[in-house]
């Protein structure tokens, strides 16, 4: 379990997270939805221990960061490290022995090529592969579907559902509503510096229609299309 109690985060006078209280239990997928700047990535970084914050984050496995795989929106790699070396390095960091990397290369990555030369999609798939072979218990996936092809989207969706079957905790953000509705057990809607709204699966369709109506009525009509 991961528990967030009264989490607050500000950058100077810019309040991003305010009084966040959430609990995550194994075997469930939690979606995070919100406009740019609503605090999704900031919240993920707080949980991953990459940002300082006010409040308390606890987990049944300690330290949390040693059992957590965090996939950022834009993974970064050293300039002179190959895909193969990166996977080995990440596994060594968790004292996990990795063998038969080729068998685990389900995205057909050019493992002998420098990771820094990969395309955006390949970088994301390399980082994800490394997290999966680490055998983590918790996963935070920040916009994992962005920049990858349709075939990889299908594979990624199945991976997320398999992780759920393995009783993992998965936190997932996306700007594409269908990717959340297809996989998540509940969705947390973030609005900057406001209480997080939690939506259960039976209400996903109503949430989508509500968001569409709000966006279309406030934005498209202003164009005065003729």
C-alpha positions in Angstrom: 0.0 0.0 0.0 1.0 3.6 -0.6 -0.6 6.3 1.5 -0.5 10.1 0.9 -1.4 12.3 3.8 -2.0 16.1 3.5 0.5 16.5 0.7 1.3 20.1 -0.2 3.7 21.4 -2.8 4.5 25.0 -3.9 7.1 26.7 -6.0 7.3 30.1 -4.3 3.8 31.5 -4.4 2.8 29.0 -7.0 0.7 26.4 -5.1 0.5 23.2 -7.2 -0.7 20.6 -4.7 -2.9 21.3 -1.8 -4.1 18.9 0.9 -3.7 15.7 -1.2 -4.9 12.6 0.6 -4.9 9.3 -1.4 -4.4 5.6 -0.7 -3.2 3.1 -3.3 -3.7 -0.6 -2.8 -2.1 -3.6 -4.7 -3.8 -5.0 -7.8 -5.4 -1.7 -8.9 -4.6 0.8 -11.6 -5.0 4.5 -10.8 -5.4 7.1 -13.5 -4.5 10.7 -13.2 -6.1 13.3 -15.5 -5.7 17.1 -15.6 -4.7 20.1 -17.7 -1.0 21.0 -18.2 0.3 22.4 -14.9 -2.4 20.7 -12.8 0.2 18.9 -10.8 0.2 15.3 -12.1 4.0 15.1 -12.7 4.8 17.1 -9.5 2.7 14.6 -7.5 4.5 11.6 -9.2 7.9 13.1 -8.4 6.9 13.6 -4.8 5.9 10.0 -4.5 9.1 8.9 -6.2 11.2 11.0 -3.8 12.4 13.4 -6.5 10.7 16.5 -5.1 10.5 17.9 -1.5 7.0 18.4 -0.2 4.9 19.0 3.0 2.9 16.1 4.4 3.6 12.4 4.6 4.0 9.5 2.1 4.2 6.0 3.6 4.3 2.5 2.1 4.3 -1.1 3.3 7.6 -1.7 1.6 10.4 0.6 2.8 12.1 2.6 1.5 9.5 3.2 -1.1 11.9 4.3 -3.8 13.7 0.9 -3.7 10.5 -0.8 -4.8 9.3 1.8 -7.3 9.7 2.1 -11.0 9.2 5.6 -12.3 8.8 6.3 -16.0 9.1 10.0 -16.7 7.4 11.8 -19.6 10.8 12.3 -21.3 13.4 9.7 -20.1 17.0 10.9 -20.0 20.2 8.8 -20.7 23.9 9.3 -20.5 25.3 10.2 -24.0 27.6 7.2 -24.2 25.6 4.3 -22.9 24.0 1.7 -25.1 20.5 0.3 -24.6 22.0 -3.0 -23.4 24.3 -1.2 -20.9 21.4 0.9 -19.6 19.2 -2.1 -18.8 22.2 -3.8 -17.1 23.0 -0.7 -15.1 19.4 -0.3 -13.9 19.2 -3.9 -12.8 22.5 -3.7 -11.0 21.2 -0.7 -9.1 18.6 -3.0 -7.6 20.9 -6.0 -7.3 18.9 -7.9 -9.9 20.8 -10.2 -12.2 19.7 -9.8 -15.8 20.3 -12.6 -18.3 19.0 -13.2 -21.8 18.3 -9.5 -22.5 17.4 -10.3 -26.1 14.5 -12.5 -24.9 13.1 -9.6 -22.9 13.5 -7.1 -25.8 9.8 -7.2 -26.8 10.0 -3.7 -28.4 12.9 -4.8 -30.7 15.2 -2.0 -29.4 18.6 -1.5 -31.0 20.3 -2.5 -27.8 23.9 -2.0 -29.1 23.1 1.6 -30.1 23.7 4.6 -27.9 20.4 5.3 -26.1 20.8 9.0 -26.5 20.4 8.5 -30.3 17.1 6.8 -29.9 13.9 8.5 -31.0 11.4 9.7 -28.4 9.4 6.5 -28.7 12.4 4.2 -28.4 13.7 6.1 -25.4 10.4 5.6 -23.6 10.3 1.9 -24.5 13.9 1.4 -23.3 13.2 3.1 -20.0 10.0 1.0 -19.6 11.8 -2.3 -20.4 14.4 -1.5 -17.8 11.8 -0.8 -15.1 9.9 -4.1 -15.9 13.0 -6.3 -15.6 13.8 -4.7 -12.2 10.7 -6.5 -10.9 9.3 -3.5 -9.0 6.2 -3.6 -6.9 5.0 -0.1 -7.6 4.9 1.7 -11.0 4.5 5.3 -11.8 4.0 5.8 -15.6 3.8 9.5 -16.6 2.3 9.8 -20.1 3.6 6.3 -21.2 1.6 6.3 -24.4 2.9 9.5 -25.8 5.3 9.1 -28.7 5.0 5.4 -29.2 3.5 3.6 -32.2 0.1 1.8 -32.3 1.6 -1.7 -32.0 3.5 -0.6 -28.9 0.4 1.0 -27.5 -1.3 -2.3 -27.6 1.6 -4.1 -26.0 1.9 -1.4 -23.3 -1.8 -1.7 -22.5 -1.5 -5.4 -22.0 1.6 -5.0 -19.9 -0.3 -2.6 -17.5 -3.1 -5.1 -17.2 -0.6 -8.0 -16.5 1.0 -5.9 -13.8 -2.4 -5.5 -12.2 -2.9 -9.3 -12.3 0.5 -9.6 -10.5 -0.9 -7.5 -7.7 1.2 -4.4 -8.4 0.3 -0.8 -7.8 0.2 1.2 -11.0 -0.2 5.0 -11.2 -0.8 6.2 -14.7 -1.3 9.6 -16.3 -2.5 10.4 -19.8 -4.0 13.2 -21.8 -5.9 10.6 -23.8 -9.0 9.7 -21.9 -9.5 6.3 -23.6 -6.1 5.0 -22.4 -7.3 5.6 -18.9 -10.8 4.4 -19.2 -9.6 1.1 -20.9 -7.2 0.3 -18.1 -7.9 2.1 -14.8 -10.0 1.1 -11.8 -10.4 4.7 -10.8 -9.4 8.1 -12.1 -8.2 11.1 -10.1 -9.0 14.4 -11.7 -6.5 17.1 -10.8 -7.2 20.8 -10.9 -4.3 23.1 -9.8 -4.2 23.7 -6.1 -7.7 22.3 -5.6 -8.9 19.0 -3.9 -8.5 16.0 -6.1 -11.7 14.5 -7.5 -11.9 10.7 -7.5 -14.1 9.0 -10.2 -14.9 5.3 -10.0 -15.1 3.1 -13.1 -18.9 3.2 -13.5 -18.8 7.0 -13.8 -16.0 7.2 -16.4 -18.4 7.8 -19.3 -20.1 10.6 -17.5 -16.8 12.2 -16.7 -15.7 12.0 -20.3 -18.9 13.7 -21.5 -18.7 16.3 -18.8 -15.1 17.2 -19.9 -16.0 17.3 -23.6 -18.9 19.6 -23.0 -16.8 22.0 -20.9 -14.0 22.1 -23.4 -16.1 22.5 -26.5 -18.4 25.1 -25.1 -15.6 27.2 -23.7 -13.0 26.9 -26.6 -14.2 25.8 -30.0 -17.1 28.3 -30.2 -14.7 31.2 -29.7 -13.1 30.5 -33.1 -16.3 31.4 -34.9 -15.7 28.8 -37.6 -17.6 29.4 -40.8 
